Amino acid sequence: METKVKVLVIGPQRCGKTRIANFISDFDESPNFEIYNATAGVRILEFERQVKGNNGRQFKISVEMWDCSGDKKYENCWGAILRQAQGVVMVYDPSIKTQEKDIELWHKAFVQPLKLKPEQVCLYAHQHDAVGSKQWQAPRALERFAFVNSTLDSEEGTTALRKSFDKFLGGLAVAASEKAKSDLDASLQVAER
């Protein structure tokens, strides 16, 4: 059985959201770091994966990934973007001091309204340059989420990024499966009345 999930990729401008979304969706495995193109509103990428859930079960998962602009001029679209999202990938550049506070604001605007469980959210401290990469800590307010120091500038970095994202998808697949079972049980109880 195929499980479908909607995942948002959010964070401040110029932190690497689109490059990460392109890489983990297999849209672009060799991103060009020289060119910056701001995302206008949102881009939707669709792909499928085979993942192992945190319950050990294998899942075929169909992902609708929404790569959201970091420009707050699109704030009036956020309500529509949030609708039926089951997972959030938060991205920020930890080398830019203001982005640590920014990612906390993105959390308040996107994650809190969704009331997601911690395993349905992950946080990437994304560095554009793997040479001399520093190992960052998650902001204190976001410590409960899976945290990854990420880069696309090294084979080790890309492998770690893909592995962490697949683990995240495994958790989403289990959550979606449990919700579908719960919804079915609830509808059967209503039908029995």
LINKA-V898058 format. One line per field, one symbol per residue. ss: DSSP state (a for helix, b for strand, c for the rest). Layout:
ss->???
This chain:
ss->cbbbbbbbbbccccccaaaaaaaacccccccccccccccccbbbbbbbbbbbcccccbbbbbbbbbbbcccaaaaaaaaaaaccccbbbbbbccccaaaaaaaaaaaaaaaaaacccaaabbbbbbbccccccccccccaaacccbbbbbbcccaaaaaaaaaaaaaaaaaaaaaaaaaaaaaaaaaaaaaac
